[in-house]
Amino acid sequence: MNPIWRKFFGMNWLLVLTMLALAIFGVYAIESAARHLPQGGGYYAERQKMWIMVGCVVFLVTALIDYRWIRWLGIPMYLMGLALMVVAMMGGSEVHQINLAGISFQPTQLGIAGGIVLMGSLLQDLPRTHAFFRLPFVRVAIIALLAGIPFLVVVKMGDMGSALVWLPVTAVIMFASGIPYRYLVLMAIIGFGCTALAYFIVMPKASERGAARVELYLNMLDGREVDISGDAYAPYWVSTSIGKAGWKGIGWNATSQRGSLHDKKYIPWKTAHNDFIFAVIGEEQGFRGSLLLLTGYAILLIQCLFIAFYSRDSSGRIIATAVVALLFAHIFENIGMCVLMTPITGIPLPLVSYSGTFVVMVMFLLGLVQSVWIHRNTMTSASGEVRGRKFFRLGGF
């Protein structure tokens, strides 16, 4: 059989079908969520279909190419992401986007994808060159440097939601790369101890809007009086729309006669198709629809972890687990803010929100994970040894 076809039929098809199911679910949700925009919901649903088709091509090409070659894209992707983030910061855009050739996108997404690929490459290759790079504190320094630079740039941009994504991604990369537990525990204790400094000193200077949202969240959590016609408008009505939906919800594209708060524009209608799409899903599909969505995400993430478990090398393991951390952070932040578990952050729901280039970026990363699976038994160039079904080699104390 042709090697390409062998790779194609050897894909993890549960991962593929789950990815496509989530994307299709998102198209229907977008059509209803974007109904109040001037072009109408159908326009944004059709554009999302176009981005999904582009993403499918990117996914397929990435999956069929051995990831040991794709990881060389880490440096240009990382540097380009940093450069574009600086451009977005200098441009002063409130949504932290730039426009290239008529396409608007957030460069933070390119930066974090490039960072994942680059760290997966360096943490495998550098220890082979010299014993110095095998020292735990050296590997911690490499990860901290590569993650810290874009993190600080994003904080400077004022995009605290995207900045927070770096924290679980960095933690998981350290864990998957074999950093000893004593280092991880020490860093966790130090990080927890610096929380007060970050909240009272760093955040107000870095992002006044972010600090205000956290303060509002704490006030609502504590039951204090808030202005639901002002700053508390979005969290109040978004959480209310989900809380009143019940088991079945009120139905797809429901009108105000059926009690739809979204149809009355109580859910922020300008961003209902991206940042607040879970509120629309929760209101229209109810608890069962929300549970179905969460089940789909759980299957997707578990499959990625399963693939990481069978990776042939540390690079594939780091990439696969970092992708899980990235997707989980987006899912947790987006859904969490809609049910008052977290403060409001402008961050898309993977594969479901209308987010254009982010859909393509997510499919590219899932294509990398698929490549890890397809090439799990391919012989490595360094030793010629087949290294399939390999357990995590994690550091001890």
C-alpha positions, -999 to 999 in steps of 0.1 A, spaced: 0 0 0 12 35 -8 28 51 24 4 81 22 -26 59 22 -12 38 50 -8 70 70 -43 82 61 -60 50 71 -38 48 102 -51 80 117 -69 82 150 -103 85 135 -121 91 169 -100 123 172 -109 133 136 -147 126 140 -148 144 174 -130 175 159 -154 176 130 -185 171 152 -175 200 174 -169 222 144 -203 213 128 -220 219 162 -203 253 162 -217 263 128 -253 258 139 -246 277 171 -230 306 152 -259 309 129 -283 316 158 -258 336 179 -249 360 151 -285 367 140 -285 403 153 -253 413 133 -259 434 101 -249 405 78 -271 380 96 -263 347 112 -262 328 79 -233 350 67 -211 341 96 -221 304 95 -210 303 59 -177 320 67 -171 296 95 -177 267 71 -150 282 48 -125 284 77 -133 249 87 -126 236 52 -93 255 52 -86 240 86 -93 205 74 -67 209 46 -42 222 71 -50 194 95 -46 167 69 -13 180 55 1 185 90 -10 150 101 6 132 71 39 150 75 63 136 102 62 161 131 100 159 135 101 181 103 72 204 112 88 212 145 115 232 126 87 257 120 88 265 157 114 293 155 98 313 126 63 309 140 75 320 175 94 350 162 66 360 138 41 357 165 61 380 188 66 405 160 29 406 152 20 409 189 42 440 191 26 454 160 -9 448 175 2 464 208 16 495 190 -17 497 170 -37 501 202 -65 478 191 -90 471 219 -96 435 206 -58 430 201 -62 421 164 -42 431 133 -54 431 97 -33 414 70 -46 412 34 -82 418 47 -80 390 73 -82 400 110 -67 378 136 -51 378 170 -13 372 168 -13 358 203 -26 326 189 3 323 164 27 331 192 14 304 216 13 277 188 49 286 178 60 285 214 45 250 219 63 237 187 96 254 196 97 242 232 88 206 221 118 208 197 144 224 220 136 204 251 143 172 231 173 183 210 193 205 234 199 178 260 215 157 232 241 183 225 255 188 260 249 174 295 245 210 307 210 212 290 199 181 309 201 199 343 166 205 356 171 242 364 185 248 329 154 233 313 132 253 336 151 284 326 146 276 289 108 271 293 105 302 315 123 323 289 104 311 259 70 313 277 78 345 297 86 368 268 52 363 249 34 362 283 48 397 292 40 410 258 4 399 260 1 413 295 14 446 281 -12 444 254 -38 442 282 -52 409 270 -53 391 303 -74 362 291 -49 352 265 -20 358 289 -35 334 314 -35 306 288 3 306 290 2 295 327 -13 260 323 5 255 290 39 262 307 31 241 337 21 211 316 52 215 294 74 214 325 56 183 338 58 165 304 94 173 299 104 156 331 111 184 355 115 169 390 84 172 412 104 192 439 110 220 413 73 220 403 61 220 439 85 249 448 74 269 418 37 263 426 43 275 462 61 306 450 34 313 424 7 310 450 26 333 473 29 360 445 -8 359 438 -15 389 461 13 409 445 0 402 411 -35 411 420 -29 443 439 2 457 422 8 441 387 -27 437 373 -39 473 380 -9 487 361 -9 461 333 -47 461 326 -71 484 344 -100 466 326 -88 432 337 -85 444 373 -120 459 372 -134 426 358 -118 406 386 -131 431 412 -166 428 397 -164 391 397 -155 390 434 -183 414 442 -209 392 425 -194 361 441 -197 377 475 -233 388 469 -226 425 469 -247 450 450 -236 455 414 -249 476 385 -265 451 361 -272 479 336 -235 488 336 -204 468 343 -223 437 355 -246 436 325 -228 409 306 -221 384 335 -256 388 349 -276 382 318 -252 356 304 -254 335 335 -292 341 338 -298 329 302 -280 296 310 -295 292 344 -331 294 333 -328 271 303 -335 238 321 -329 204 307 -341 209 271 -335 246 266 -358 268 245 -348 255 211 -324 266 183 -329 301 170 -357 307 195 -376 340 195 -385 363 223 -420 348 224 -404 316 236 -385 335 263 -352 339 245 -330 365 262 -306 364 233 -334 373 209 -340 404 231 -303 412 229 -297 407 266 -267 385 258 -241 410 244 -251 406 207 -220 419 191 -198 392 206 -225 365 212 -210 344 182 -175 342 197 -169 352 233 -204 344 246 -214 316 223 -217 291 252 -245 314 267 -264 310 235 -258 272 234 -268 269 271 -300 289 266 -311 272 234 -299 236 240 -303 235 277 -283 212 301 -284 183 277 -269 203 248 -242 218 271 -235 183 285 -231 170 249 -207 198 241 -186 191 272 -186 154 264 -172 161 230 -145 182 244 -137 155 270 -133 129 243 -111 152 222 -88 160 252 -86 123 263 -77 112 228 -49 138 228 -36 125 261 -38 89 248 -17 99 218 8 116 241 11 84 261 21 65 229 45 91 216 78 78 203 98 107 218 97 136 242 90 162 215 57 145 205 48 140 241 54 177 250 35 189 219 5 167 225 1 175 262 7 212 256 -21 212 230 -44 196 257 -34 224 281 -41 251 256 -75 237 246 -85 231 282 -75 266 292 -97 281 264 -126 258 273 -124 265 310 -121 303 307 -148 306 281 -174 284 297 -163 294 332 -171 331 326 -205 322 313 -215 304 345 -198 328 369 -169 305 377 -143 330 364 -142 367 355 -152 378 320 -124 373 295 -125 377 258 -114 343 247 -129 320 220 -143 285 225 -122 261 204 -138 249 172 -172 263 182 -168 301 185 -167 322 153 -130 329 154 -117 325 118 -80 320 120 -82 304 155 -101 275 140 -73 270 115 -47 273 143 -65 247 165 -68 223 136 -31 228 128 -23 219 164 -46 189 163 -29 179 131 4 179 149 -11 156 176 -24 134 148 11 133 133 24 121 167 0 92 165 6 83 129 44 83 133 45 67 167 62 36 154 84 54 128 121 47 134 141 77 147 170 90 127 193 91 157 192 55 168 171 37 142 151 23 171 113 19 170 99 36 200 62 30 201 40 25 232 63 45 254 54 55 289 58 90 303 93 95 317 86 120 344 111 134 369 110 122 405 118 142 436 
